[in-house]
Amino acid sequence: MSLAEILKSFPPEQQPAIALLAETLREEYRAKTSDFDDVKAVVRDLAEAQKRTESRIEELAQAQLALAEAQKRTELRVEELAQAQKRTEARVEELAQNLATLTYAVQRNESALERFHRTFEAKIGGLGARWGLQTEESFREGMRAILQEVGFTVERFWDLDTTGEVFGIPDQVELDAIIKNGKVIVVEIKSSLDKGAVYQFARKAEFYARKTGRHVDRKLIVTPYADPGAQDVATKLGVEVCTDVHSLQL
């Protein structure tokens, strides 16, 4: 490779200095051809090293650009996370306010429910004090008035059983139905209760459900006395028996 070709491998601004160096070496030391070839080899090695340096510099420049892009993406992601955190905090605050409102509403409803129970228990207690001193019909009317006063709907069901489904022969079927929040409780008031009366009441409840198309949620008999056999039958048929009006729960 000639000196001119070697010089071309250097940046233009370095070529004059390299040429001068080669010429100086040739003149000052009267270098032999073999010695000059050694100089050219050194210069060539320097040129290769220069190329490698420039290549490495280019690699570093590309890495720096990639790092800058990664930094931009990281900053953008951090901003997105910051915005998401703000939205989360706003949502948490909203939920906290809703919870506080709901808690207040529940407490207010509990207070209203407590007042209802106190009113209901007081009136049932007064009625229970006269238990046994009134007829079943009088007690039934008293119960109906109290239940209506505290928010229940009380209906008197009358219908003719033409097939004898309830009593074995065609007869009029009478039943009280208490309705609250869409739930139906059928109730019968008895001065005393035996097994036959429980069976009869269960048939009345079935007759009522079939005639009205309503689902009966509870079947309840209120009586001051129920013999043990009646209680056993009631349990088997899903009938509730209340012998103490003070403990009556609707």
NUGU-387136 format. One record per residue: residue in one letter; x, y, z of N, C-alpha, C in turn. Coordinates in nm, 2 decimals. Layout:
% residues N
["a",[X,Y,Z],[X,Y,Z],[X,Y,Z]]
...
% end
This chain:
% residues 250
["m",[0.09,-0.12,0.00],[0.00,0.00,0.00],[0.09,0.12,0.00]]
["s",[0.06,0.22,-0.09],[0.14,0.34,-0.10],[0.11,0.44,0.01]]
["l",[0.20,0.53,0.03],[0.18,0.63,0.13],[0.06,0.71,0.10]]
["a",[0.03,0.74,-0.02],[-0.09,0.82,-0.06],[-0.22,0.75,-0.02]]
["e",[-0.22,0.62,-0.04],[-0.34,0.54,0.00],[-0.35,0.53,0.15]]
["i",[-0.24,0.52,0.22],[-0.25,0.52,0.37],[-0.30,0.65,0.42]]
["l",[-0.25,0.77,0.36],[-0.30,0.90,0.40],[-0.45,0.91,0.39]]
["k",[-0.51,0.85,0.28],[-0.65,0.87,0.26],[-0.73,0.80,0.37]]
["s",[-0.67,0.71,0.45],[-0.75,0.65,0.55],[-0.76,0.74,0.68]]
["f",[-0.68,0.85,0.68],[-0.69,0.94,0.79],[-0.79,1.06,0.76]]
["p",[-0.84,1.12,0.86],[-0.93,1.24,0.83],[-0.85,1.34,0.76]]
["p",[-0.91,1.42,0.67],[-0.84,1.52,0.59],[-0.76,1.61,0.67]]
["e",[-0.80,1.65,0.79],[-0.73,1.75,0.86],[-0.60,1.69,0.92]]
["q",[-0.59,1.56,0.93],[-0.47,1.49,0.98],[-0.37,1.45,0.87]]
["q",[-0.42,1.45,0.75],[-0.33,1.40,0.64],[-0.21,1.48,0.62]]
["p",[-0.21,1.62,0.62],[-0.09,1.70,0.61],[0.02,1.66,0.71]]
["a",[-0.03,1.65,0.84],[0.06,1.62,0.94],[0.13,1.49,0.93]]
["i",[0.05,1.39,0.88],[0.10,1.25,0.86],[0.20,1.25,0.75]]
["a",[0.17,1.32,0.64],[0.26,1.33,0.52],[0.39,1.40,0.56]]
["l",[0.38,1.50,0.64],[0.50,1.57,0.69],[0.58,1.48,0.77]]
["l",[0.52,1.40,0.86],[0.59,1.31,0.94],[0.67,1.21,0.86]]
["a",[0.60,1.16,0.76],[0.67,1.06,0.67],[0.79,1.12,0.60]]
["e",[0.76,1.24,0.55],[0.87,1.30,0.47],[0.99,1.34,0.56]]
["t",[0.96,1.38,0.68],[1.07,1.42,0.78],[1.15,1.30,0.81]]
["l",[1.08,1.19,0.84],[1.15,1.07,0.87],[1.24,1.02,0.75]]
["r",[1.19,1.04,0.63],[1.27,1.00,0.52],[1.39,1.08,0.50]]
["e",[1.38,1.21,0.51],[1.49,1.30,0.49],[1.59,1.30,0.61]]
["e",[1.53,1.31,0.73],[1.62,1.32,0.84],[1.70,1.20,0.87]]
["y",[1.65,1.09,0.86],[1.72,0.97,0.89],[1.76,0.89,0.77]]
["r",[1.73,0.94,0.65],[1.77,0.87,0.53],[1.73,0.72,0.54]]
["a",[1.61,0.70,0.58],[1.56,0.57,0.61],[1.57,0.48,0.48]]
["k",[1.61,0.36,0.51],[1.61,0.26,0.40],[1.47,0.22,0.36]]
["t",[1.46,0.16,0.25],[1.32,0.12,0.20],[1.25,0.03,0.30]]
["s",[1.33,-0.06,0.36],[1.27,-0.16,0.46],[1.23,-0.08,0.58]]
["d",[1.31,0.02,0.62],[1.27,0.10,0.74],[1.15,0.18,0.71]]
["f",[1.14,0.23,0.59],[1.03,0.31,0.55],[0.90,0.23,0.55]]
["d",[0.92,0.11,0.51],[0.80,0.01,0.51],[0.75,-0.01,0.65]]
["d",[0.85,-0.01,0.74],[0.81,-0.03,0.88],[0.73,0.09,0.93]]
["v",[0.77,0.21,0.88],[0.70,0.33,0.92],[0.56,0.33,0.87]]
["k",[0.55,0.28,0.74],[0.42,0.27,0.68],[0.33,0.17,0.75]]
["a",[0.39,0.07,0.80],[0.31,-0.03,0.88],[0.26,0.03,1.01]]
["v",[0.34,0.11,1.07],[0.30,0.18,1.19],[0.18,0.27,1.16]]
["v",[0.20,0.35,1.05],[0.10,0.44,1.02],[-0.03,0.37,0.98]]
["r",[-0.02,0.25,0.91],[-0.14,0.17,0.88],[-0.21,0.12,1.01]]
["d",[-0.12,0.08,1.10],[-0.18,0.03,1.23],[-0.26,0.15,1.30]]
["l",[-0.20,0.27,1.29],[-0.27,0.38,1.35],[-0.40,0.41,1.28]]
["a",[-0.40,0.40,1.15],[-0.52,0.42,1.07],[-0.63,0.32,1.11]]
["e",[-0.59,0.19,1.13],[-0.69,0.09,1.17],[-0.74,0.12,1.31]]
["a",[-0.65,0.16,1.40],[-0.69,0.19,1.53],[-0.79,0.31,1.53]]
["q",[-0.76,0.41,1.44],[-0.85,0.52,1.43],[-0.99,0.48,1.38]]
["k",[-1.00,0.39,1.28],[-1.12,0.34,1.24],[-1.20,0.27,1.35]]
["r",[-1.13,0.19,1.43],[-1.20,0.12,1.54],[-1.25,0.22,1.64]]
["t",[-1.17,0.32,1.66],[-1.21,0.43,1.76],[-1.34,0.49,1.71]]
["e",[-1.34,0.53,1.58],[-1.46,0.60,1.53],[-1.58,0.50,1.53]]
["s",[-1.56,0.37,1.50],[-1.67,0.28,1.51],[-1.72,0.27,1.65]]
["r",[-1.63,0.27,1.75],[-1.67,0.26,1.89],[-1.75,0.38,1.93]]
["i",[-1.70,0.50,1.88],[-1.77,0.62,1.91],[-1.91,0.62,1.86]]
["e",[-1.92,0.57,1.73],[-2.06,0.56,1.67],[-2.15,0.47,1.75]]
["e",[-2.09,0.35,1.80],[-2.17,0.26,1.88],[-2.22,0.33,2.01]]
["l",[-2.12,0.41,2.07],[-2.16,0.48,2.20],[-2.27,0.58,2.17]]
["a",[-2.25,0.65,2.05],[-2.35,0.75,2.02],[-2.49,0.69,2.00]]
["q",[-2.50,0.57,1.94],[-2.62,0.50,1.92],[-2.68,0.46,2.06]]
["a",[-2.59,0.41,2.14],[-2.64,0.36,2.28],[-2.69,0.48,2.35]]
["q",[-2.63,0.60,2.34],[-2.67,0.72,2.41],[-2.81,0.76,2.36]]
["l",[-2.83,0.75,2.23],[-2.97,0.78,2.17],[-3.07,0.68,2.23]]
["a",[-3.04,0.55,2.23],[-3.13,0.45,2.28],[-3.16,0.48,2.43]]
["l",[-3.06,0.52,2.50],[-3.08,0.55,2.64],[-3.17,0.67,2.66]]
["a",[-3.15,0.77,2.57],[-3.23,0.89,2.58],[-3.38,0.85,2.55]]
["e",[-3.40,0.77,2.45],[-3.54,0.72,2.42],[-3.60,0.65,2.54]]
["a",[-3.52,0.56,2.60],[-3.57,0.48,2.72],[-3.61,0.58,2.83]]
["q",[-3.52,0.68,2.85],[-3.55,0.78,2.95],[-3.68,0.85,2.93]]
["k",[-3.71,0.89,2.80],[-3.83,0.96,2.77],[-3.95,0.86,2.80]]
["r",[-3.94,0.74,2.76],[-4.05,0.64,2.78],[-4.07,0.62,2.93]]
["t",[-3.96,0.62,3.01],[-3.98,0.61,3.16],[-4.04,0.73,3.22]]
["e",[-4.01,0.85,3.17],[-4.07,0.97,3.22],[-4.22,0.97,3.19]]
["l",[-4.25,0.93,3.06],[-4.39,0.92,3.03],[-4.47,0.82,3.11]]
["r",[-4.41,0.71,3.14],[-4.48,0.61,3.22],[-4.50,0.66,3.36]]
["v",[-4.40,0.73,3.42],[-4.41,0.78,3.55],[-4.52,0.88,3.56]]
["e",[-4.53,0.96,3.45],[-4.64,1.06,3.45],[-4.78,0.99,3.44]]
["e",[-4.79,0.88,3.36],[-4.91,0.81,3.36],[-4.95,0.75,3.49]]
["l",[-4.85,0.69,3.56],[-4.87,0.64,3.70],[-4.91,0.75,3.79]]
["a",[-4.86,0.87,3.78],[-4.89,0.98,3.87],[-5.04,1.01,3.85]]
["q",[-5.08,1.02,3.72],[-5.22,1.05,3.69],[-5.31,0.94,3.74]]
["a",[-5.27,0.81,3.72],[-5.35,0.70,3.77],[-5.37,0.71,3.93]]
["q",[-5.26,0.75,3.99],[-5.26,0.76,4.14],[-5.36,0.87,4.18]]
["k",[-5.36,0.98,4.11],[-5.46,1.08,4.14],[-5.60,1.04,4.12]]
["r",[-5.63,0.96,4.01],[-5.76,0.91,3.99],[-5.80,0.81,4.10]]
["t",[-5.70,0.73,4.14],[-5.73,0.63,4.25],[-5.76,0.70,4.38]]
["e",[-5.69,0.80,4.41],[-5.71,0.88,4.53],[-5.85,0.95,4.53]]
["a",[-5.89,1.00,4.41],[-6.02,1.06,4.40],[-6.13,0.96,4.42]]
["r",[-6.11,0.84,4.36],[-6.21,0.73,4.37],[-6.22,0.69,4.52]]
["v",[-6.11,0.67,4.59],[-6.11,0.63,4.73],[-6.19,0.74,4.81]]
["e",[-6.16,0.86,4.78],[-6.23,0.97,4.85],[-6.38,0.96,4.83]]
["e",[-6.42,0.94,4.70],[-6.56,0.92,4.67],[-6.63,0.81,4.74]]
["l",[-6.55,0.69,4.74],[-6.61,0.57,4.82],[-6.62,0.60,4.97]]
["a",[-6.52,0.67,5.02],[-6.53,0.70,5.16],[-6.65,0.79,5.19]]
["q",[-6.68,0.89,5.11],[-6.80,0.97,5.13],[-6.92,0.89,5.11]]
["n",[-6.93,0.80,5.01],[-7.05,0.71,5.00],[-7.07,0.63,5.12]]
["l",[-6.95,0.57,5.17],[-6.96,0.49,5.29],[-7.02,0.56,5.41]]
["a",[-6.97,0.69,5.42],[-7.02,0.77,5.54],[-7.17,0.80,5.52]]
["t",[-7.21,0.82,5.40],[-7.35,0.85,5.37],[-7.44,0.72,5.40]]
["l",[-7.38,0.61,5.36],[-7.45,0.48,5.38],[-7.46,0.45,5.53]]
["t",[-7.35,0.47,5.60],[-7.35,0.44,5.74],[-7.45,0.53,5.81]]
["y",[-7.46,0.65,5.77],[-7.56,0.74,5.84],[-7.70,0.69,5.81]]
["a",[-7.73,0.65,5.68],[-7.86,0.60,5.65],[-7.89,0.47,5.72]]
["v",[-7.79,0.38,5.74],[-7.82,0.26,5.81],[-7.85,0.29,5.96]]
["q",[-7.77,0.38,6.02],[-7.80,0.42,6.16],[-7.94,0.48,6.17]]
["r",[-7.98,0.56,6.08],[-8.11,0.62,6.08],[-8.22,0.52,6.07]]
["n",[-8.20,0.42,5.98],[-8.30,0.31,5.96],[-8.30,0.22,6.09]]
["e",[-8.19,0.20,6.15],[-8.19,0.12,6.27],[-8.26,0.19,6.38]]
["s",[-8.25,0.32,6.39],[-8.32,0.39,6.49],[-8.47,0.38,6.46]]
["a",[-8.51,0.39,6.33],[-8.65,0.38,6.30],[-8.71,0.24,6.33]]
["l",[-8.62,0.14,6.31],[-8.66,0.00,6.33],[-8.68,-0.02,6.48]]
["e",[-8.58,0.04,6.56],[-8.59,0.03,6.71],[-8.72,0.09,6.76]]
["r",[-8.76,0.21,6.70],[-8.89,0.27,6.75],[-9.01,0.18,6.71]]
["f",[-9.00,0.12,6.59],[-9.11,0.03,6.55],[-9.12,-0.09,6.65]]
["h",[-9.01,-0.15,6.68],[-9.01,-0.26,6.78],[-9.07,-0.22,6.91]]
["r",[-9.03,-0.10,6.96],[-9.08,-0.06,7.09],[-9.23,-0.04,7.09]]
["t",[-9.27,0.03,6.98],[-9.42,0.05,6.96],[-9.50,-0.08,6.96]]
["f",[-9.44,-0.17,6.87],[-9.51,-0.29,6.85],[-9.52,-0.38,6.98]]
["e",[-9.40,-0.39,7.05],[-9.40,-0.46,7.17],[-9.49,-0.41,7.28]]
["a",[-9.49,-0.27,7.28],[-9.58,-0.21,7.39],[-9.72,-0.24,7.36]]
["k",[-9.76,-0.23,7.23],[-9.90,-0.26,7.20],[-9.94,-0.40,7.22]]
["i",[-9.85,-0.49,7.17],[-9.87,-0.64,7.19],[-9.88,-0.67,7.34]]
["g",[-9.79,-0.61,7.42],[-9.79,-0.63,7.56],[-9.93,-0.60,7.62]]
["g",[-9.98,-0.48,7.58],[-10.11,-0.44,7.63],[-10.22,-0.53,7.59]]
["l",[-10.21,-0.58,7.47],[-10.31,-0.68,7.42],[-10.30,-0.81,7.50]]
["g",[-10.17,-0.85,7.52],[-10.15,-0.98,7.59],[-10.20,-0.98,7.73]]
["a",[-10.20,-0.86,7.79],[-10.25,-0.85,7.93],[-10.39,-0.89,7.94]]
["r",[-10.47,-0.88,7.83],[-10.61,-0.91,7.83],[-10.64,-1.05,7.76]]
["w",[-10.53,-1.12,7.74],[-10.54,-1.25,7.68],[-10.63,-1.34,7.77]]
["g",[-10.72,-1.41,7.71],[-10.81,-1.50,7.78],[-10.94,-1.43,7.82]]
["l",[-10.94,-1.29,7.82],[-11.06,-1.22,7.87],[-11.14,-1.18,7.75]]
["q",[-11.10,-1.20,7.62],[-11.17,-1.17,7.50],[-11.19,-1.29,7.42]]
["t",[-11.28,-1.28,7.32],[-11.30,-1.39,7.23],[-11.19,-1.39,7.13]]
["e",[-11.18,-1.50,7.05],[-11.08,-1.51,6.94],[-11.10,-1.39,6.84]]
["e",[-11.23,-1.36,6.81],[-11.26,-1.26,6.71],[-11.21,-1.12,6.77]]
["s",[-11.24,-1.10,6.89],[-11.20,-0.97,6.95],[-11.04,-0.95,6.95]]
["f",[-10.98,-1.06,6.99],[-10.83,-1.06,6.99],[-10.78,-1.04,6.85]]
["r",[-10.84,-1.10,6.75],[-10.80,-1.09,6.61],[-10.82,-0.95,6.56]]
["e",[-10.93,-0.88,6.60],[-10.95,-0.74,6.56],[-10.84,-0.65,6.63]]
["g",[-10.81,-0.68,6.75],[-10.71,-0.60,6.82],[-10.57,-0.62,6.75]]
["m",[-10.54,-0.74,6.71],[-10.41,-0.77,6.64],[-10.41,-0.69,6.51]]
["r",[-10.52,-0.70,6.44],[-10.52,-0.63,6.31],[-10.50,-0.48,6.32]]
["a",[-10.56,-0.42,6.42],[-10.55,-0.28,6.44],[-10.40,-0.24,6.47]]
["i",[-10.34,-0.32,6.56],[-10.20,-0.29,6.59],[-10.11,-0.30,6.47]]
["l",[-10.12,-0.41,6.40],[-10.04,-0.44,6.28],[-10.05,-0.33,6.18]]
["q",[-10.18,-0.29,6.15],[-10.20,-0.18,6.05],[-10.13,-0.05,6.10]]
["e",[-10.14,-0.02,6.23],[-10.09,0.10,6.28],[-9.94,0.11,6.27]]
["v",[-9.87,0.00,6.27],[-9.72,0.00,6.26],[-9.67,-0.04,6.12]]
["g",[-9.76,-0.04,6.03],[-9.71,-0.04,5.89],[-9.74,-0.17,5.81]]
["f",[-9.80,-0.27,5.87],[-9.84,-0.39,5.80],[-9.97,-0.38,5.73]]
["t",[-9.99,-0.45,5.62],[-10.12,-0.46,5.56],[-10.18,-0.59,5.60]]
["v",[-10.30,-0.58,5.66],[-10.37,-0.70,5.71],[-10.50,-0.72,5.63]]
["e",[-10.51,-0.84,5.57],[-10.62,-0.87,5.48],[-10.70,-0.99,5.55]]
["r",[-10.83,-0.98,5.54],[-10.92,-1.09,5.58],[-10.96,-1.17,5.46]]
["f",[-10.92,-1.30,5.45],[-10.95,-1.38,5.33],[-11.07,-1.46,5.36]]
["w",[-11.17,-1.45,5.26],[-11.29,-1.53,5.27],[-11.31,-1.59,5.13]]
["d",[-11.33,-1.72,5.13],[-11.37,-1.79,5.00],[-11.44,-1.92,5.03]]
["l",[-11.52,-1.96,4.94],[-11.59,-2.08,4.95],[-11.51,-2.20,4.90]]
["d",[-11.49,-2.30,4.99],[-11.43,-2.43,4.95],[-11.54,-2.52,4.90]]
["t",[-11.56,-2.53,4.77],[-11.67,-2.60,4.72],[-11.64,-2.75,4.71]]
["t",[-11.51,-2.79,4.72],[-11.48,-2.93,4.71],[-11.45,-3.00,4.85]]
["g",[-11.46,-2.92,4.95],[-11.43,-2.98,5.08],[-11.28,-3.00,5.11]]
["e",[-11.20,-2.93,5.04],[-11.05,-2.94,5.05],[-11.00,-2.92,5.20]]
["v",[-11.06,-2.83,5.27],[-11.01,-2.79,5.40],[-11.09,-2.87,5.51]]
["f",[-11.22,-2.87,5.50],[-11.30,-2.93,5.62],[-11.36,-3.07,5.58]]
["g",[-11.34,-3.11,5.46],[-11.39,-3.24,5.42],[-11.53,-3.23,5.36]]
["i",[-11.59,-3.11,5.38],[-11.72,-3.08,5.32],[-11.71,-2.94,5.27]]
["p",[-11.79,-2.90,5.17],[-11.79,-2.76,5.12],[-11.83,-2.66,5.24]]
["d",[-11.75,-2.56,5.25],[-11.77,-2.46,5.36],[-11.69,-2.34,5.33]]
["q",[-11.72,-2.24,5.41],[-11.65,-2.11,5.40],[-11.51,-2.12,5.47]]
["v",[-11.40,-2.07,5.40],[-11.27,-2.07,5.46],[-11.23,-1.92,5.49]]
["e",[-11.19,-1.90,5.62],[-11.15,-1.77,5.66],[-11.01,-1.77,5.71]]
["l",[-10.93,-1.67,5.68],[-10.79,-1.66,5.71],[-10.74,-1.52,5.71]]
["d",[-10.65,-1.49,5.81],[-10.59,-1.36,5.81],[-10.46,-1.36,5.74]]
["a",[-10.43,-1.27,5.65],[-10.30,-1.26,5.58],[-10.23,-1.12,5.62]]
["i",[-10.11,-1.13,5.66],[-10.03,-1.01,5.69],[-9.93,-1.00,5.58]]
["i",[-9.92,-0.88,5.52],[-9.83,-0.85,5.41],[-9.74,-0.74,5.44]]
["k",[-9.61,-0.76,5.43],[-9.51,-0.66,5.45],[-9.39,-0.68,5.36]]
["n",[-9.36,-0.57,5.28],[-9.25,-0.58,5.18],[-9.26,-0.70,5.09]]
["g",[-9.39,-0.73,5.05],[-9.41,-0.83,4.95],[-9.41,-0.97,5.01]]
["k",[-9.38,-0.99,5.14],[-9.39,-1.12,5.20],[-9.53,-1.14,5.27]]
["v",[-9.57,-1.27,5.26],[-9.71,-1.30,5.31],[-9.70,-1.39,5.43]]
["i",[-9.76,-1.35,5.54],[-9.77,-1.44,5.66],[-9.92,-1.47,5.68]]
["v",[-9.96,-1.59,5.68],[-10.10,-1.63,5.71],[-10.11,-1.66,5.86]]
["v",[-10.21,-1.61,5.93],[-10.22,-1.61,6.07],[-10.36,-1.66,6.12]]
["e",[-10.36,-1.74,6.22],[-10.48,-1.78,6.28],[-10.47,-1.77,6.43]]
["i",[-10.58,-1.71,6.49],[-10.58,-1.69,6.64],[-10.67,-1.80,6.70]]
["k",[-10.62,-1.88,6.79],[-10.69,-1.99,6.85],[-10.68,-1.98,7.01]]
["s",[-10.79,-2.00,7.07],[-10.79,-2.00,7.22],[-10.72,-2.12,7.28]]
["s",[-10.71,-2.23,7.20],[-10.63,-2.35,7.23],[-10.61,-2.42,7.11]]
["l",[-10.50,-2.51,7.11],[-10.46,-2.57,6.98],[-10.44,-2.72,7.01]]
["d",[-10.50,-2.80,6.92],[-10.47,-2.94,6.92],[-10.42,-2.98,6.78]]
["k",[-10.39,-3.11,6.76],[-10.33,-3.16,6.63],[-10.43,-3.13,6.51]]
["g",[-10.56,-3.16,6.54],[-10.65,-3.14,6.43],[-10.66,-3.00,6.38]]
["a",[-10.65,-2.90,6.47],[-10.65,-2.76,6.43],[-10.53,-2.72,6.35]]
["v",[-10.41,-2.78,6.38],[-10.29,-2.76,6.31],[-10.30,-2.81,6.16]]
["y",[-10.35,-2.93,6.15],[-10.37,-2.99,6.01],[-10.47,-2.90,5.93]]
["q",[-10.58,-2.86,6.00],[-10.68,-2.78,5.93],[-10.62,-2.65,5.89]]
["f",[-10.54,-2.58,5.97],[-10.48,-2.45,5.94],[-10.38,-2.47,5.82]]
["a",[-10.30,-2.58,5.82],[-10.21,-2.60,5.71],[-10.29,-2.62,5.58]]
["r",[-10.41,-2.68,5.58],[-10.49,-2.70,5.46],[-10.54,-2.56,5.42]]
["k",[-10.58,-2.48,5.52],[-10.63,-2.34,5.49],[-10.52,-2.26,5.41]]
["a",[-10.39,-2.27,5.46],[-10.28,-2.20,5.40],[-10.26,-2.24,5.26]]
["e",[-10.27,-2.37,5.23],[-10.26,-2.42,5.10],[-10.37,-2.37,5.01]]
["f",[-10.50,-2.38,5.06],[-10.61,-2.33,4.99],[-10.60,-2.18,4.96]]
["y",[-10.55,-2.10,5.05],[-10.53,-1.96,5.03],[-10.42,-1.93,4.92]]
["a",[-10.31,-2.01,4.92],[-10.21,-1.99,4.82],[-10.26,-2.02,4.68]]
["r",[-10.34,-2.13,4.67],[-10.39,-2.17,4.54],[-10.49,-2.07,4.49]]
["k",[-10.58,-2.02,4.58],[-10.68,-1.93,4.53],[-10.62,-1.79,4.50]]
["t",[-10.53,-1.74,4.57],[-10.47,-1.61,4.55],[-10.35,-1.61,4.45]]
["g",[-10.29,-1.72,4.44],[-10.17,-1.73,4.36],[-10.05,-1.67,4.43]]
["r",[-10.06,-1.64,4.56],[-9.95,-1.59,4.63],[-9.86,-1.70,4.70]]
["h",[-9.74,-1.67,4.71],[-9.65,-1.76,4.79],[-9.66,-1.72,4.94]]
["v",[-9.69,-1.82,5.02],[-9.70,-1.80,5.17],[-9.56,-1.82,5.23]]
["d",[-9.50,-1.71,5.28],[-9.37,-1.72,5.34],[-9.37,-1.78,5.48]]
["r",[-9.47,-1.75,5.56],[-9.48,-1.80,5.69],[-9.62,-1.84,5.73]]
["k",[-9.64,-1.95,5.81],[-9.77,-1.99,5.86],[-9.76,-1.98,6.01]]
["l",[-9.85,-1.90,6.07],[-9.84,-1.87,6.22],[-9.97,-1.89,6.29]]
["i",[-9.97,-1.96,6.40],[-10.08,-1.97,6.48],[-10.05,-1.91,6.62]]
["v",[-10.14,-1.82,6.66],[-10.12,-1.75,6.79],[-10.22,-1.81,6.89]]
["t",[-10.18,-1.87,7.00],[-10.26,-1.93,7.10],[-10.20,-1.93,7.23]]
["p",[-10.28,-1.92,7.34],[-10.23,-1.93,7.47],[-10.19,-2.07,7.52]]
["y",[-10.25,-2.17,7.45],[-10.22,-2.30,7.49],[-10.21,-2.39,7.37]]
["a",[-10.11,-2.48,7.36],[-10.09,-2.58,7.25],[-10.05,-2.71,7.32]]
["d",[-10.12,-2.82,7.29],[-10.08,-2.94,7.35],[-9.96,-3.00,7.28]]
["p",[-9.88,-3.08,7.35],[-9.75,-3.13,7.29],[-9.77,-3.19,7.15]]
["g",[-9.87,-3.26,7.13],[-9.89,-3.33,7.00],[-9.91,-3.22,6.89]]
["a",[-9.98,-3.11,6.92],[-10.00,-3.01,6.83],[-9.87,-2.94,6.79]]
["q",[-9.79,-2.92,6.89],[-9.66,-2.86,6.86],[-9.57,-2.95,6.76]]
["d",[-9.58,-3.08,6.79],[-9.50,-3.17,6.70],[-9.55,-3.17,6.56]]
["v",[-9.68,-3.17,6.54],[-9.74,-3.16,6.41],[-9.70,-3.03,6.34]]
["a",[-9.71,-2.92,6.42],[-9.68,-2.79,6.36],[-9.54,-2.79,6.31]]
["t",[-9.44,-2.84,6.38],[-9.30,-2.85,6.34],[-9.29,-2.92,6.21]]
["k",[-9.36,-3.04,6.20],[-9.35,-3.12,6.08],[-9.41,-3.05,5.96]]
["l",[-9.52,-2.97,5.98],[-9.58,-2.90,5.87],[-9.53,-2.76,5.84]]
["g",[-9.43,-2.72,5.91],[-9.37,-2.59,5.89],[-9.46,-2.47,5.94]]
["v",[-9.54,-2.50,6.05],[-9.62,-2.40,6.11],[-9.56,-2.35,6.23]]
["e",[-9.56,-2.22,6.25],[-9.50,-2.16,6.37],[-9.62,-2.14,6.47]]
["v",[-9.59,-2.18,6.60],[-9.69,-2.17,6.71],[-9.63,-2.07,6.81]]
["c",[-9.71,-1.96,6.84],[-9.67,-1.86,6.94],[-9.77,-1.87,7.05]]
["t",[-9.72,-1.90,7.17],[-9.80,-1.91,7.29],[-9.78,-1.79,7.38]]
["d",[-9.69,-1.70,7.35],[-9.66,-1.58,7.43],[-9.66,-1.46,7.34]]
["v",[-9.76,-1.37,7.34],[-9.76,-1.26,7.25],[-9.65,-1.16,7.27]]
["h",[-9.59,-1.17,7.39],[-9.47,-1.08,7.42],[-9.35,-1.12,7.33]]
["s",[-9.34,-1.24,7.29],[-9.23,-1.29,7.21],[-9.26,-1.30,7.06]]
["l",[-9.38,-1.25,7.02],[-9.42,-1.26,6.88],[-9.33,-1.17,6.80]]
["q",[-9.28,-1.23,6.69],[-9.19,-1.17,6.60],[-9.25,-1.18,6.46]]
["l",[-9.26,-1.06,6.39],[-9.32,-1.06,6.25],[-9.22,-1.01,6.16]]
% end
